[in-house]
Amino acid sequence: MKFINIILAVTFFFVVGCSEDSTGPEVDKTLNAPSELKVTRIGKTAVRLLWKDNTAAEEGFVVERKQAQQDYTPYLFTTKNSTTAVDSVGLIADSTYSYRVQAIRYLERGEYSNVVSIKLALPFP
């Protein structure tokens, strides 16, 4: 009987401890577009992207890149609450690249940030 009481007590505390508290503030789950996207050259073929996170409930961000007149391609993925990324793979000197960022949550996608472009002109620096 003592064993059953222990099991019931543990089950009760587990259920009570895992119940949702509806008294706290509700989090806005809208996937707002990141803003103030900026790109800075940090090497011969490397750039740093910075943006403002305007979403409270994203799971991460996707950074899309395109070269010259090509289509945008998802290229970098970040974790939630990130506001920076570095792109240094596959960039070609004397080429122009454009970037945009989008908040993501599972299969949901938010609006895109502003678009920024950079030409990796030579010589550097």
PyRosetta script that sets phi, psi and omega in degrees:
from pyrosetta import init, pose_from_sequence

init()
pose = pose_from_sequence("MKFINIILAVTFFFVVGCSEDSTGPEVDKTLNAPSELKVTRIGKTAVRLLWKDNTAAEEGFVVERKQAQQDYTPYLFTTKNSTTAVDSVGLIADSTYSYRVQAIRYLERGEYSNVVSIKLALPFP")
pose.set_psi(1, -38.9)
pose.set_omega(1, 179.6)
pose.set_phi(2, -61.3)
pose.set_psi(2, -39.2)
pose.set_omega(2, 179.6)
pose.set_phi(3, -62.4)
pose.set_psi(3, -42.6)
pose.set_omega(3, 179.3)
pose.set_phi(4, -63.9)
pose.set_psi(4, -40.8)
pose.set_omega(4, 177.7)
pose.set_phi(5, -62.6)
pose.set_psi(5, -38.2)
pose.set_omega(5, 178.4)
pose.set_phi(6, -65.8)
pose.set_psi(6, -44.6)
pose.set_omega(6, 178.6)
pose.set_phi(7, -60.9)
pose.set_psi(7, -44.9)
pose.set_omega(7, 179.0)
pose.set_phi(8, -63.5)
pose.set_psi(8, -40.4)
pose.set_omega(8, 179.6)
pose.set_phi(9, -65.3)
pose.set_psi(9, -44.3)
pose.set_omega(9, 179.2)
pose.set_phi(10, -63.3)
pose.set_psi(10, -44.0)
pose.set_omega(10, 178.8)
pose.set_phi(11, -61.4)
pose.set_psi(11, -43.7)
pose.set_omega(11, 179.5)
pose.set_phi(12, -60.6)
pose.set_psi(12, -48.0)
pose.set_omega(12, -179.1)
pose.set_phi(13, -66.4)
pose.set_psi(13, -34.1)
pose.set_omega(13, 177.2)
pose.set_phi(14, -65.3)
pose.set_psi(14, -47.2)
pose.set_omega(14, -179.2)
pose.set_phi(15, -65.7)
pose.set_psi(15, -43.9)
pose.set_omega(15, 179.6)
pose.set_phi(16, -65.9)
pose.set_psi(16, -41.7)
pose.set_omega(16, -179.3)
pose.set_phi(17, -68.7)
pose.set_psi(17, -25.9)
pose.set_omega(17, -178.5)
pose.set_phi(18, -97.3)
pose.set_psi(18, -1.9)
pose.set_omega(18, -178.9)
pose.set_phi(19, -71.1)
pose.set_psi(19, 150.4)
pose.set_omega(19, -178.2)
pose.set_phi(20, -78.0)
pose.set_psi(20, 132.6)
pose.set_omega(20, 177.2)
pose.set_phi(21, -92.4)
pose.set_psi(21, 111.4)
pose.set_omega(21, -176.1)
pose.set_phi(22, -91.5)
pose.set_psi(22, 8.8)
pose.set_omega(22, -177.9)
pose.set_phi(23, -89.0)
pose.set_psi(23, -14.0)
pose.set_omega(23, -178.3)
pose.set_phi(24, -79.4)
pose.set_psi(24, 169.0)
pose.set_omega(24, 179.3)
pose.set_phi(25, -68.3)
pose.set_psi(25, 145.3)
pose.set_omega(25, 179.4)
pose.set_phi(26, -82.8)
pose.set_psi(26, 134.2)
pose.set_omega(26, -179.3)
pose.set_phi(27, -84.3)
pose.set_psi(27, 133.4)
pose.set_omega(27, 175.9)
pose.set_phi(28, -71.3)
pose.set_psi(28, 119.5)
pose.set_omega(28, -176.2)
pose.set_phi(29, -100.1)
pose.set_psi(29, 14.7)
pose.set_omega(29, 177.7)
pose.set_phi(30, -70.7)
pose.set_psi(30, 134.5)
pose.set_omega(30, 177.0)
pose.set_phi(31, -89.5)
pose.set_psi(31, 85.5)
pose.set_omega(31, 179.9)
pose.set_phi(32, -73.4)
pose.set_psi(32, 152.3)
pose.set_omega(32, 178.4)
pose.set_phi(33, -68.8)
pose.set_psi(33, 137.7)
pose.set_omega(33, 170.3)
pose.set_phi(34, -62.7)
pose.set_psi(34, 154.8)
pose.set_omega(34, -179.5)
pose.set_phi(35, -132.1)
pose.set_psi(35, 173.0)
pose.set_omega(35, 176.7)
pose.set_phi(36, 56.0)
pose.set_psi(36, 37.2)
pose.set_omega(36, 177.5)
pose.set_phi(37, -65.0)
pose.set_psi(37, 131.8)
pose.set_omega(37, 178.7)
pose.set_phi(38, -134.2)
pose.set_psi(38, 148.9)
pose.set_omega(38, 176.6)
pose.set_phi(39, -126.7)
pose.set_psi(39, 137.1)
pose.set_omega(39, -179.6)
pose.set_phi(40, -132.1)
pose.set_psi(40, 135.4)
pose.set_omega(40, 177.0)
pose.set_phi(41, -78.0)
pose.set_psi(41, 131.1)
pose.set_omega(41, -179.1)
pose.set_phi(42, -122.2)
pose.set_psi(42, 2.6)
pose.set_omega(42, 179.5)
pose.set_phi(43, -169.7)
pose.set_psi(43, 178.2)
pose.set_omega(43, -179.8)
pose.set_phi(44, -56.0)
pose.set_psi(44, -43.4)
pose.set_omega(44, 177.3)
pose.set_phi(45, -135.3)
pose.set_psi(45, 53.3)
pose.set_omega(45, 178.6)
pose.set_phi(46, -147.6)
pose.set_psi(46, 140.6)
pose.set_omega(46, 178.3)
pose.set_phi(47, -134.9)
pose.set_psi(47, 154.6)
pose.set_omega(47, 174.7)
pose.set_phi(48, -114.8)
pose.set_psi(48, 133.7)
pose.set_omega(48, 177.1)
pose.set_phi(49, -109.5)
pose.set_psi(49, 135.0)
pose.set_omega(49, 176.3)
pose.set_phi(50, -128.5)
pose.set_psi(50, 141.2)
pose.set_omega(50, 177.8)
pose.set_phi(51, -149.5)
pose.set_psi(51, 168.5)
pose.set_omega(51, 176.9)
pose.set_phi(52, -99.7)
pose.set_psi(52, 128.7)
pose.set_omega(52, 178.7)
pose.set_phi(53, -84.8)
pose.set_psi(53, 115.3)
pose.set_omega(53, -178.5)
pose.set_phi(54, -108.2)
pose.set_psi(54, 16.0)
pose.set_omega(54, -176.0)
pose.set_phi(55, -125.6)
pose.set_psi(55, 136.8)
pose.set_omega(55, -179.0)
pose.set_phi(56, -93.8)
pose.set_psi(56, -17.1)
pose.set_omega(56, -171.0)
pose.set_phi(57, -126.3)
pose.set_psi(57, 29.4)
pose.set_omega(57, 177.5)
pose.set_phi(58, -79.2)
pose.set_psi(58, 159.8)
pose.set_omega(58, 172.7)
pose.set_phi(59, -98.3)
pose.set_psi(59, -11.7)
pose.set_omega(59, 179.8)
pose.set_phi(60, 167.6)
pose.set_psi(60, -168.9)
pose.set_omega(60, 178.6)
pose.set_phi(61, -133.3)
pose.set_psi(61, 148.9)
pose.set_omega(61, 171.9)
pose.set_phi(62, -113.4)
pose.set_psi(62, 131.1)
pose.set_omega(62, 177.1)
pose.set_phi(63, -102.7)
pose.set_psi(63, 122.6)
pose.set_omega(63, 178.3)
pose.set_phi(64, -105.3)
pose.set_psi(64, 144.4)
pose.set_omega(64, -176.5)
pose.set_phi(65, -132.9)
pose.set_psi(65, 146.5)
pose.set_omega(65, 170.5)
pose.set_phi(66, -139.6)
pose.set_psi(66, 149.8)
pose.set_omega(66, 177.6)
pose.set_phi(67, -107.5)
pose.set_psi(67, 127.4)
pose.set_omega(67, 178.6)
pose.set_phi(68, 50.4)
pose.set_psi(68, -118.6)
pose.set_omega(68, -174.9)
pose.set_phi(69, -98.2)
pose.set_psi(69, 10.6)
pose.set_omega(69, 180.0)
pose.set_phi(70, -72.4)
pose.set_psi(70, 173.7)
pose.set_omega(70, 176.6)
pose.set_phi(71, -81.0)
pose.set_psi(71, 156.0)
pose.set_omega(71, 174.8)
pose.set_phi(72, -67.8)
pose.set_psi(72, 143.1)
pose.set_omega(72, 178.3)
pose.set_phi(73, -132.2)
pose.set_psi(73, 132.2)
pose.set_omega(73, 173.8)
pose.set_phi(74, -59.7)
pose.set_psi(74, 126.8)
pose.set_omega(74, -172.9)
pose.set_phi(75, -124.1)
pose.set_psi(75, -40.9)
pose.set_omega(75, -179.6)
pose.set_phi(76, -126.6)
pose.set_psi(76, 144.4)
pose.set_omega(76, 174.4)
pose.set_phi(77, -123.1)
pose.set_psi(77, 137.2)
pose.set_omega(77, 180.0)
pose.set_phi(78, -120.3)
pose.set_psi(78, 170.7)
pose.set_omega(78, 176.5)
pose.set_phi(79, -85.2)
pose.set_psi(79, 170.5)
pose.set_omega(79, 178.9)
pose.set_phi(80, -62.6)
pose.set_psi(80, 153.6)
pose.set_omega(80, 179.8)
pose.set_phi(81, 64.8)
pose.set_psi(81, 12.7)
pose.set_omega(81, 175.7)
pose.set_phi(82, -78.1)
pose.set_psi(82, 147.0)
pose.set_omega(82, 176.0)
pose.set_phi(83, -134.5)
pose.set_psi(83, 15.4)
pose.set_omega(83, -179.7)
pose.set_phi(84, -151.1)
pose.set_psi(84, 151.2)
pose.set_omega(84, 175.4)
pose.set_phi(85, -152.7)
pose.set_psi(85, 152.9)
pose.set_omega(85, 177.0)
pose.set_phi(86, -119.0)
pose.set_psi(86, 131.3)
pose.set_omega(86, 176.8)
pose.set_phi(87, -114.4)
pose.set_psi(87, 116.7)
pose.set_omega(87, -178.8)
pose.set_phi(88, -141.6)
pose.set_psi(88, 11.1)
pose.set_omega(88, -177.3)
pose.set_phi(89, -111.2)
pose.set_psi(89, 123.7)
pose.set_omega(89, 174.5)
pose.set_phi(90, 81.1)
pose.set_psi(90, 3.6)
pose.set_omega(90, 177.8)
pose.set_phi(91, -76.7)
pose.set_psi(91, 143.5)
pose.set_omega(91, -178.1)
pose.set_phi(92, -115.7)
pose.set_psi(92, 130.8)
pose.set_omega(92, 178.4)
pose.set_phi(93, -61.2)
pose.set_psi(93, 150.7)
pose.set_omega(93, -178.2)
pose.set_phi(94, 66.4)
pose.set_psi(94, 22.4)
pose.set_omega(94, 175.7)
pose.set_phi(95, -115.6)
pose.set_psi(95, 158.1)
pose.set_omega(95, 177.5)
pose.set_phi(96, -107.7)
pose.set_psi(96, 134.4)
pose.set_omega(96, 179.6)
pose.set_phi(97, -125.5)
pose.set_psi(97, 144.1)
pose.set_omega(97, 174.7)
pose.set_phi(98, -119.5)
pose.set_psi(98, 146.8)
pose.set_omega(98, -177.3)
pose.set_phi(99, -132.3)
pose.set_psi(99, 151.7)
pose.set_omega(99, 169.3)
pose.set_phi(100, -148.6)
pose.set_psi(100, 155.9)
pose.set_omega(100, -175.3)
pose.set_phi(101, -126.8)
pose.set_psi(101, 147.4)
pose.set_omega(101, -177.3)
pose.set_phi(102, -141.1)
pose.set_psi(102, 133.7)
pose.set_omega(102, 174.4)
pose.set_phi(103, -74.3)
pose.set_psi(103, 142.1)
pose.set_omega(103, 179.6)
pose.set_phi(104, -132.5)
pose.set_psi(104, 150.7)
pose.set_omega(104, 174.1)
pose.set_phi(105, -147.3)
pose.set_psi(105, 106.6)
pose.set_omega(105, -176.4)
pose.set_phi(106, 54.2)
pose.set_psi(106, -116.4)
pose.set_omega(106, 179.6)
pose.set_phi(107, -93.1)
pose.set_psi(107, -3.4)
pose.set_omega(107, -179.9)
pose.set_phi(108, -82.0)
pose.set_psi(108, 146.3)
pose.set_omega(108, 177.3)
pose.set_phi(109, -129.4)
pose.set_psi(109, 137.5)
pose.set_omega(109, 176.7)
pose.set_phi(110, -89.2)
pose.set_psi(110, -172.3)
pose.set_omega(110, 176.6)
pose.set_phi(111, -74.5)
pose.set_psi(111, 158.9)
pose.set_omega(111, 178.8)
pose.set_phi(112, -80.2)
pose.set_psi(112, 153.1)
pose.set_omega(112, 172.9)
pose.set_phi(113, -73.9)
pose.set_psi(113, -178.3)
pose.set_omega(113, 169.4)
pose.set_phi(114, -64.2)
pose.set_psi(114, 160.5)
pose.set_omega(114, 178.9)
pose.set_phi(115, -98.6)
pose.set_psi(115, 136.6)
pose.set_omega(115, 174.5)
pose.set_phi(116, -124.4)
pose.set_psi(116, 149.1)
pose.set_omega(116, 179.3)
pose.set_phi(117, -130.0)
pose.set_psi(117, 153.3)
pose.set_omega(117, 177.9)
pose.set_phi(118, -148.2)
pose.set_psi(118, 137.8)
pose.set_omega(118, 174.1)
pose.set_phi(119, -102.8)
pose.set_psi(119, 127.0)
pose.set_omega(119, -179.7)
pose.set_phi(120, -90.3)
pose.set_psi(120, 66.1)
pose.set_omega(120, -176.5)
pose.set_phi(121, -68.3)
pose.set_psi(121, 149.1)
pose.set_omega(121, 174.1)
pose.set_phi(122, -107.4)
pose.set_psi(122, 152.0)
pose.set_omega(122, -0.4)
pose.set_phi(123, -77.6)
pose.set_psi(123, 158.3)
pose.set_omega(123, 176.7)
pose.set_phi(124, -124.2)
pose.set_psi(124, 138.7)
pose.set_omega(124, -33.7)
pose.set_phi(125, -70.8)
pose.dump_pdb("model.pdb")
